[in-house]
């Protein structure tokens, strides 16, 4: 079962260690993880615009087989009642 990961306080110490273990494995053998996020899309909305952060997430998603979409905070389609 998946849950939202908003804060480091949302996970146990064991879960945190698991995340680090998977990250280590991905770093050691990136080809094994090329399709880890296949058919997944990340929608990015940043409170403060950051090109470096945006590009890091976009490249990471592409390297893992997923897609990233940037939604600007000032876009008119982000109004109450509009579901993404």
N, C-alpha and C positions, 0 to 999 in steps of 0.2 A: 504494500500500500504506500502511495506517495503522499507526502505532506509538504506544505509550504515551508520554505527556508528563508525567513525574513531576517532573523537575527541569530547570532551564534548561540544565544540562550535557548533557541528552539530545538536544539539537538543535544543528545547525551555525549559524554566524553568518548564513549565507544563509537558512536556514529561519526564523530569528528575524526577519530583515528581511521575509520574506514574511508572517509573522504580523502584523507592524506595518502592512504595506501593506494587507492585508485589513481590519484594524481601522479604518484610516483611511477606506477606501472605505465600510465599514458605517456609520461615523459621518457621512459626507457624504451618503449616500443610503440611509437605513435601510429604506425601503420595498422596495428591491431584495433585501433579506436576510430578509424576513418569513417565508419558508418554508425558510430555510437548514438548519434542524434539524427539519424536518417528519418525523414518525414516529420521532423520537429521544427518549430519556428519560435524564435525568441522575439518578443515585442519589447523594444527598449524605449523608455521614457525617463529622461534624466531631469532632475530638479534644476541642476546647473549644467548647461551645455559643456561637453568635454569631448573634443575630437579624438584625443588619445584613448580615452575610455571606450568611446563608441567603436573606434577601429579595432581595439583589442577584442571586444566582444564579437564583432563581425568576423574577424579573422578566426577566432576560436571556434565559432559556430561552423564556419566553412570547413575548417580542418577536421571537425568531428562529423561532417556530413549534413549539417542542418542549415537553416537559413535565419537571417536576422533582419528585422524591420525596425527602422527608427521612426518614432512618432515625436514630432516636435511639440514641446509644451504649449506653444501658441497656436496650434492648429485649430481651425474652426470646428472640426468634427469631434473635438473633445469637449462636449458639453453634457450637462446632466441628462441622464436618460438614454444616452447613446452607448450601446454595448459594443465592445471590440470583439 
